[in-house]
Amino acid sequence: MADYETERTQTGVRISTPVLKVLRALADYRNMSLGELVEGVMLHAFDNKTPFSKETLRVAAQLREVYGLDLTSADAHALKDDKGRGR
């Protein structure tokens, strides 16, 4: 697999705090930056592929418990910003 250089943009994405905590911990577990993890997840999603192995999913489940993340994909379209802005 070839290495690719890419331009990256600093962004101010608003995200649920428990989701962010799990993502940061998962990125640390995978020894990568948060941005690299998000890029990888999205590239897998765009190809309709799962981004994580069974082992990584097991770790993610543990991290969800540690950080109190009880949201699921079923909640994705119902989330509202705590400032009342929503989607």
N, CA, C and O atoms as CSV, one atom per row, in Angstrom:
chain,resi,resn,atom,element,x,y,z
A,1,MET,N,N,0.842,-1.174,0.000
A,1,MET,CA,C,0.000,0.000,0.000
A,1,MET,C,C,0.890,1.241,0.000
A,1,MET,O,O,1.837,1.325,0.782
A,2,ALA,N,N,0.597,2.178,-0.851
A,2,ALA,CA,C,1.397,3.393,-0.993
A,2,ALA,C,C,1.027,4.421,0.071
A,2,ALA,O,O,-0.098,4.451,0.568
A,3,ASP,N,N,2.003,5.260,0.406
A,3,ASP,CA,C,1.728,6.389,1.295
A,3,ASP,C,C,1.267,7.562,0.444
A,3,ASP,O,O,1.773,7.786,-0.655
A,4,TYR,N,N,0.300,8.307,0.967
A,4,TYR,CA,C,-0.228,9.465,0.249
A,4,TYR,C,C,-0.086,10.706,1.103
A,4,TYR,O,O,-0.410,10.700,2.291
A,5,GLU,N,N,0.401,11.767,0.490
A,5,GLU,CA,C,0.418,13.053,1.177
A,5,GLU,C,C,-0.934,13.711,0.949
A,5,GLU,O,O,-1.510,13.613,-0.134
A,6,THR,N,N,-1.430,14.377,1.970
A,6,THR,CA,C,-2.719,15.045,1.844
A,6,THR,C,C,-2.694,16.357,2.596
A,6,THR,O,O,-1.974,16.504,3.584
A,7,GLU,N,N,-3.460,17.285,2.141
A,7,GLU,CA,C,-3.608,18.559,2.842
A,7,GLU,C,C,-4.659,18.368,3.926
A,7,GLU,O,O,-5.742,17.846,3.662
A,8,ARG,N,N,-4.346,18.783,5.126
A,8,ARG,CA,C,-5.295,18.690,6.233
A,8,ARG,C,C,-5.683,20.085,6.670
A,8,ARG,O,O,-4.881,21.018,6.612
A,9,THR,N,N,-6.939,20.217,7.114
A,9,THR,CA,C,-7.480,21.493,7.547
A,9,THR,C,C,-7.889,21.400,9.007
A,9,THR,O,O,-8.597,20.474,9.403
A,10,GLN,N,N,-7.440,22.364,9.809
A,10,GLN,CA,C,-7.875,22.440,11.202
A,10,GLN,C,C,-9.333,22.862,11.208
A,10,GLN,O,O,-9.715,23.806,10.517
A,11,THR,N,N,-10.142,22.166,11.984
A,11,THR,CA,C,-11.569,22.449,11.986
A,11,THR,C,C,-12.100,22.485,13.415
A,11,THR,O,O,-11.519,21.891,14.323
A,12,GLY,N,N,-13.173,23.168,13.592
A,12,GLY,CA,C,-13.805,23.264,14.901
A,12,GLY,C,C,-15.100,22.485,14.925
A,12,GLY,O,O,-16.175,23.075,15.034
A,13,VAL,N,N,-15.018,21.184,14.826
A,13,VAL,CA,C,-16.205,20.328,14.793
A,13,VAL,C,C,-16.779,20.203,16.197
A,13,VAL,O,O,-16.051,19.941,17.154
A,14,ARG,N,N,-18.097,20.394,16.311
A,14,ARG,CA,C,-18.779,20.176,17.589
A,14,ARG,C,C,-19.240,18.728,17.617
A,14,ARG,O,O,-19.830,18.232,16.656
A,15,ILE,N,N,-18.963,18.053,18.735
A,15,ILE,CA,C,-19.270,16.633,18.846
A,15,ILE,C,C,-19.647,16.328,20.288
A,15,ILE,O,O,-19.146,16.962,21.216
A,16,SER,N,N,-20.513,15.376,20.466
A,16,SER,CA,C,-20.930,14.955,21.793
A,16,SER,C,C,-19.704,14.612,22.641
A,16,SER,O,O,-18.804,13.910,22.180
A,17,THR,N,N,-19.670,15.102,23.865
A,17,THR,CA,C,-18.509,14.896,24.735
A,17,THR,C,C,-18.195,13.422,24.965
A,17,THR,O,O,-17.032,13.038,24.842
A,18,PRO,N,N,-19.176,12.573,25.294
A,18,PRO,CA,C,-18.831,11.159,25.474
A,18,PRO,C,C,-18.307,10.504,24.186
A,18,PRO,O,O,-17.419,9.654,24.244
A,19,VAL,N,N,-18.847,10.891,23.037
A,19,VAL,CA,C,-18.356,10.350,21.764
A,19,VAL,C,C,-16.895,10.755,21.574
A,19,VAL,O,O,-16.061,9.933,21.196
A,20,LEU,N,N,-16.594,12.020,21.838
A,20,LEU,CA,C,-15.230,12.505,21.685
A,20,LEU,C,C,-14.272,11.778,22.617
A,20,LEU,O,O,-13.167,11.419,22.210
A,21,LYS,N,N,-14.680,11.558,23.859
A,21,LYS,CA,C,-13.816,10.864,24.817
A,21,LYS,C,C,-13.507,9.449,24.345
A,21,LYS,O,O,-12.364,9.001,24.433
A,22,VAL,N,N,-14.513,8.747,23.847
A,22,VAL,CA,C,-14.299,7.386,23.338
A,22,VAL,C,C,-13.394,7.421,22.110
A,22,VAL,O,O,-12.492,6.592,21.987
A,23,LEU,N,N,-13.622,8.369,21.198
A,23,LEU,CA,C,-12.779,8.464,20.003
A,23,LEU,C,C,-11.325,8.756,20.357
A,23,LEU,O,O,-10.413,8.147,19.798
A,24,ARG,N,N,-11.109,9.681,21.280
A,24,ARG,CA,C,-9.734,10.001,21.694
A,24,ARG,C,C,-9.047,8.783,22.301
A,24,ARG,O,O,-7.897,8.484,21.977
A,25,ALA,N,N,-9.758,8.083,23.183
A,25,ALA,CA,C,-9.184,6.897,23.827
A,25,ALA,C,C,-8.921,5.795,22.805
A,25,ALA,O,O,-7.909,5.098,22.887
A,26,LEU,N,N,-9.819,5.639,21.854
A,26,LEU,CA,C,-9.648,4.626,20.817
A,26,LEU,C,C,-8.469,4.979,19.911
A,26,LEU,O,O,-7.701,4.102,19.517
A,27,ALA,N,N,-8.329,6.251,19.585
A,27,ALA,CA,C,-7.179,6.686,18.783
A,27,ALA,C,C,-5.885,6.402,19.535
A,27,ALA,O,O,-4.910,5.942,18.940
A,28,ASP,N,N,-5.870,6.671,20.831
A,28,ASP,CA,C,-4.691,6.390,21.642
A,28,ASP,C,C,-4.398,4.888,21.652
A,28,ASP,O,O,-3.246,4.475,21.518
A,29,TYR,N,N,-5.436,4.084,21.811
A,29,TYR,CA,C,-5.280,2.626,21.785
A,29,TYR,C,C,-4.679,2.163,20.455
A,29,TYR,O,O,-3.850,1.253,20.425
A,30,ARG,N,N,-5.099,2.789,19.370
A,30,ARG,CA,C,-4.617,2.416,18.027
A,30,ARG,C,C,-3.307,3.135,17.672
A,30,ARG,O,O,-2.774,2.957,16.576
A,31,ASN,N,N,-2.788,3.955,18.615
A,31,ASN,CA,C,-1.538,4.691,18.414
A,31,ASN,C,C,-1.604,5.595,17.192
A,31,ASN,O,O,-0.703,5.595,16.352
A,32,MET,N,N,-2.693,6.373,17.106
A,32,MET,CA,C,-2.860,7.307,15.998
A,32,MET,C,C,-3.505,8.582,16.537
A,32,MET,O,O,-3.998,8.610,17.664
A,33,SER,N,N,-3.496,9.618,15.736
A,33,SER,CA,C,-4.144,10.863,16.150
A,33,SER,C,C,-5.657,10.729,15.987
A,33,SER,O,O,-6.146,9.853,15.274
A,34,LEU,N,N,-6.379,11.606,16.655
A,34,LEU,CA,C,-7.832,11.633,16.526
A,34,LEU,C,C,-8.224,11.883,15.071
A,34,LEU,O,O,-9.141,11.241,14.559
A,35,GLY,N,N,-7.546,12.799,14.411
A,35,GLY,CA,C,-7.842,13.091,13.003
A,35,GLY,C,C,-7.632,11.885,12.109
A,35,GLY,O,O,-8.440,11.624,11.218
A,36,GLU,N,N,-6.544,11.140,12.340
A,36,GLU,CA,C,-6.283,9.938,11.544
A,36,GLU,C,C,-7.376,8.893,11.762
A,36,GLU,O,O,-7.803,8.225,10.820
A,37,LEU,N,N,-7.826,8.758,13.011
A,37,LEU,CA,C,-8.895,7.802,13.300
A,37,LEU,C,C,-10.178,8.194,12.568
A,37,LEU,O,O,-10.806,7.358,11.918
A,38,VAL,N,N,-10.561,9.459,12.674
A,38,VAL,CA,C,-11.791,9.925,12.020
A,38,VAL,C,C,-11.687,9.758,10.507
A,38,VAL,O,O,-12.632,9.299,9.866
A,39,GLU,N,N,-10.543,10.129,9.936
A,39,GLU,CA,C,-10.358,9.940,8.485
A,39,GLU,C,C,-10.529,8.476,8.101
A,39,GLU,O,O,-11.228,8.161,7.138
A,40,GLY,N,N,-9.895,7.586,8.850
A,40,GLY,CA,C,-9.988,6.168,8.546
A,40,GLY,C,C,-11.408,5.642,8.649
A,40,GLY,O,O,-11.864,4.888,7.789
A,41,VAL,N,N,-12.107,6.043,9.706
A,41,VAL,CA,C,-13.503,5.614,9.883
A,41,VAL,C,C,-14.344,6.089,8.709
A,41,VAL,O,O,-15.137,5.322,8.161
A,42,MET,N,N,-14.178,7.343,8.322
A,42,MET,CA,C,-14.987,7.892,7.239
A,42,MET,C,C,-14.656,7.245,5.897
A,42,MET,O,O,-15.559,6.961,5.110
A,43,LEU,N,N,-13.379,7.011,5.628
A,43,LEU,CA,C,-13.020,6.366,4.368
A,43,LEU,C,C,-13.597,4.949,4.295
A,43,LEU,O,O,-14.044,4.512,3.234
A,44,HIS,N,N,-13.587,4.235,5.422
A,44,HIS,CA,C,-14.213,2.916,5.460
A,44,HIS,C,C,-15.727,3.038,5.239
A,44,HIS,O,O,-16.310,2.266,4.478
A,45,ALA,N,N,-16.352,4.002,5.900
A,45,ALA,CA,C,-17.803,4.191,5.758
A,45,ALA,C,C,-18.170,4.521,4.314
A,45,ALA,O,O,-19.168,4.018,3.798
A,46,PHE,N,N,-17.375,5.358,3.663
A,46,PHE,CA,C,-17.654,5.713,2.267
A,46,PHE,C,C,-17.584,4.491,1.358
A,46,PHE,O,O,-18.253,4.441,0.326
A,47,ASP,N,N,-16.772,3.503,1.742
A,47,ASP,CA,C,-16.662,2.258,0.977
A,47,ASP,C,C,-17.602,1.175,1.506
A,47,ASP,O,O,-17.540,0.025,1.069
A,48,ASN,N,N,-18.470,1.548,2.447
A,48,ASN,CA,C,-19.427,0.620,3.056
A,48,ASN,C,C,-18.726,-0.577,3.707
A,48,ASN,O,O,-19.160,-1.722,3.581
A,49,LYS,N,N,-17.619,-0.272,4.412
A,49,LYS,CA,C,-16.840,-1.300,5.103
A,49,LYS,C,C,-16.728,-0.939,6.575
A,49,LYS,O,O,-16.714,0.238,6.935
A,50,THR,N,N,-16.650,-1.950,7.417
A,50,THR,CA,C,-16.449,-1.689,8.837
A,50,THR,C,C,-14.996,-1.276,9.079
A,50,THR,O,O,-14.084,-1.901,8.539
A,51,PRO,N,N,-14.769,-0.237,9.877
A,51,PRO,CA,C,-13.410,0.243,10.073
A,51,PRO,C,C,-12.636,-0.501,11.161
A,51,PRO,O,O,-11.420,-0.340,11.267
A,52,PHE,N,N,-13.327,-1.320,11.979
A,52,PHE,CA,C,-12.676,-1.891,13.146
A,52,PHE,C,C,-12.713,-3.412,13.153
A,52,PHE,O,O,-13.677,-4.036,12.709
A,53,SER,N,N,-11.643,-3.984,13.665
A,53,SER,CA,C,-11.582,-5.431,13.872
A,53,SER,C,C,-12.454,-5.790,15.082
A,53,SER,O,O,-12.907,-4.908,15.810
A,54,LYS,N,N,-12.681,-7.077,15.285
A,54,LYS,CA,C,-13.453,-7.526,16.450
A,54,LYS,C,C,-12.779,-7.089,17.741
A,54,LYS,O,O,-13.458,-6.703,18.693
A,55,GLU,N,N,-11.453,-7.145,17.785
A,55,GLU,CA,C,-10.711,-6.726,18.978
A,55,GLU,C,C,-10.901,-5.234,19.254
A,55,GLU,O,O,-11.122,-4.838,20.398
A,56,THR,N,N,-10.816,-4.416,18.220
A,56,THR,CA,C,-10.996,-2.974,18.405
A,56,THR,C,C,-12.434,-2.675,18.821
A,56,THR,O,O,-12.658,-1.788,19.645
A,57,LEU,N,N,-13.397,-3.382,18.280
A,57,LEU,CA,C,-14.797,-3.204,18.702
A,57,LEU,C,C,-14.984,-3.593,20.167
A,57,LEU,O,O,-15.768,-2.969,20.882
A,58,ARG,N,N,-14.267,-4.621,20.613
A,58,ARG,CA,C,-14.340,-5.023,22.017
A,58,ARG,C,C,-13.796,-3.906,22.914
A,58,ARG,O,O,-14.387,-3.577,23.943
A,59,VAL,N,N,-12.668,-3.334,22.509
A,59,VAL,CA,C,-12.074,-2.222,23.259
A,59,VAL,C,C,-13.018,-1.023,23.235
A,59,VAL,O,O,-13.205,-0.369,24.261
A,60,ALA,N,N,-13.611,-0.727,22.089
A,60,ALA,CA,C,-14.552,0.392,21.978
A,60,ALA,C,C,-15.738,0.192,22.916
A,60,ALA,O,O,-16.196,1.147,23.542
A,61,ALA,N,N,-16.234,-1.023,23.019
A,61,ALA,CA,C,-17.359,-1.304,23.930
A,61,ALA,C,C,-16.954,-1.031,25.377
A,61,ALA,O,O,-17.739,-0.487,26.154
A,62,GLN,N,N,-15.750,-1.404,25.731
A,62,GLN,CA,C,-15.265,-1.120,27.088
A,62,GLN,C,C,-15.133,0.384,27.316
A,62,GLN,O,O,-15.506,0.888,28.376
A,63,LEU,N,N,-14.608,1.095,26.330
A,63,LEU,CA,C,-14.443,2.546,26.456
A,63,LEU,C,C,-15.797,3.247,26.535
A,63,LEU,O,O,-15.945,4.225,27.267
A,64,ARG,N,N,-16.778,2.758,25.793
A,64,ARG,CA,C,-18.135,3.331,25.857
A,64,ARG,C,C,-18.673,3.236,27.281
A,64,ARG,O,O,-19.320,4.159,27.776
A,65,GLU,N,N,-18.399,2.114,27.928
A,65,GLU,CA,C,-18.852,1.925,29.297
A,65,GLU,C,C,-18.113,2.868,30.251
A,65,GLU,O,O,-18.728,3.501,31.109
A,66,VAL,N,N,-16.803,2.954,30.093
A,66,VAL,CA,C,-15.982,3.820,30.944
A,66,VAL,C,C,-16.440,5.274,30.856
A,66,VAL,O,O,-16.541,5.958,31.875
A,67,TYR,N,N,-16.718,5.744,29.640
A,67,TYR,CA,C,-17.050,7.149,29.428
A,67,TYR,C,C,-18.555,7.413,29.367
A,67,TYR,O,O,-18.971,8.528,29.050
A,68,GLY,N,N,-19.363,6.420,29.661
A,68,GLY,CA,C,-20.812,6.611,29.737
A,68,GLY,C,C,-21.467,6.931,28.409
A,68,GLY,O,O,-22.448,7.674,28.360
A,69,LEU,N,N,-20.937,6.379,27.337
A,69,LEU,CA,C,-21.516,6.614,26.016
A,69,LEU,C,C,-22.615,5.596,25.766
A,69,LEU,O,O,-22.346,4.435,25.457
A,70,ASP,N,N,-23.873,6.050,25.906
A,70,ASP,CA,C,-24.995,5.140,25.689
A,70,ASP,C,C,-25.738,5.432,24.388
A,70,ASP,O,O,-26.738,4.780,24.087
A,71,LEU,N,N,-25.261,6.400,23.618
A,71,LEU,CA,C,-25.858,6.686,22.317
A,71,LEU,C,C,-25.501,5.575,21.330
A,71,LEU,O,O,-24.439,4.959,21.429
A,72,THR,N,N,-26.396,5.332,20.387
A,72,THR,CA,C,-26.136,4.368,19.319
A,72,THR,C,C,-26.400,5.041,17.976
A,72,THR,O,O,-26.820,6.197,17.926
A,73,SER,N,N,-26.156,4.324,16.908
A,73,SER,CA,C,-26.414,4.883,15.578
A,73,SER,C,C,-27.889,5.238,15.412
A,73,SER,O,O,-28.221,6.129,14.630
A,74,ALA,N,N,-28.769,4.565,16.126
A,74,ALA,CA,C,-30.200,4.878,16.051
A,74,ALA,C,C,-30.498,6.284,16.564
A,74,ALA,O,O,-31.519,6.873,16.209
A,75,ASP,N,N,-29.607,6.823,17.401
A,75,ASP,CA,C,-29.796,8.171,17.958
A,75,ASP,C,C,-29.235,9.275,17.068
A,75,ASP,O,O,-29.484,10.454,17.318
A,76,ALA,N,N,-28.494,8.914,16.048
A,76,ALA,CA,C,-27.724,9.885,15.268
A,76,ALA,C,C,-28.559,11.029,14.701
A,76,ALA,O,O,-28.098,12.171,14.701
A,77,HIS,N,N,-29.750,10.766,14.227
A,77,HIS,CA,C,-30.540,11.813,13.587
A,77,HIS,C,C,-31.447,12.555,14.575
A,77,HIS,O,O,-32.169,13.474,14.187
A,78,ALA,N,N,-31.409,12.161,15.835
A,78,ALA,CA,C,-32.250,12.806,16.841
A,78,ALA,C,C,-31.446,13.694,17.792
A,78,ALA,O,O,-32.026,14.325,18.676
A,79,LEU,N,N,-30.138,13.754,17.631
A,79,LEU,CA,C,-29.304,14.522,18.547
A,79,LEU,C,C,-29.514,16.020,18.356
A,79,LEU,O,O,-29.605,16.519,17.234
A,80,LYS,N,N,-29.588,16.711,19.472
A,80,LYS,CA,C,-29.722,18.171,19.461
A,80,LYS,C,C,-28.570,18.761,20.238
A,80,LYS,O,O,-28.143,18.197,21.245
A,81,ASP,N,N,-28.072,19.872,19.788
A,81,ASP,CA,C,-26.999,20.580,20.468
A,81,ASP,C,C,-27.522,21.103,21.799
A,81,ASP,O,O,-28.677,21.518,21.883
A,82,ASP,N,N,-26.702,21.091,22.831
A,82,ASP,CA,C,-27.140,21.588,24.134
A,82,ASP,C,C,-27.393,23.098,24.120
A,82,ASP,O,O,-27.948,23.641,25.075
A,83,LYS,N,N,-27.001,23.756,23.071
A,83,LYS,CA,C,-27.262,25.190,22.908
A,83,LYS,C,C,-28.543,25.414,22.111
A,83,LYS,O,O,-28.886,26.553,21.794
A,84,GLY,N,N,-29.258,24.324,21.783
A,84,GLY,CA,C,-30.520,24.432,21.083
A,84,GLY,C,C,-30.408,24.554,19.571
A,84,GLY,O,O,-31.405,24.793,18.889
A,85,ARG,N,N,-29.194,24.390,19.042
A,85,ARG,CA,C,-29.010,24.557,17.604
A,85,ARG,C,C,-29.366,23.330,16.800
A,85,ARG,O,O,-29.858,23.456,15.678
A,86,GLY,N,N,-29.132,22.139,17.341
A,86,GLY,CA,C,-29.489,20.904,16.625
A,86,GLY,C,C,-28.803,20.802,15.274
A,86,GLY,O,O,-27.746,21.391,15.046
A,87,ARG,N,N,-29.439,20.027,14.366
A,87,ARG,CA,C,-28.860,19.833,13.033
A,87,ARG,C,C,-29.409,20.807,12.061
A,87,ARG,O,O,-29.033,20.789,10.889
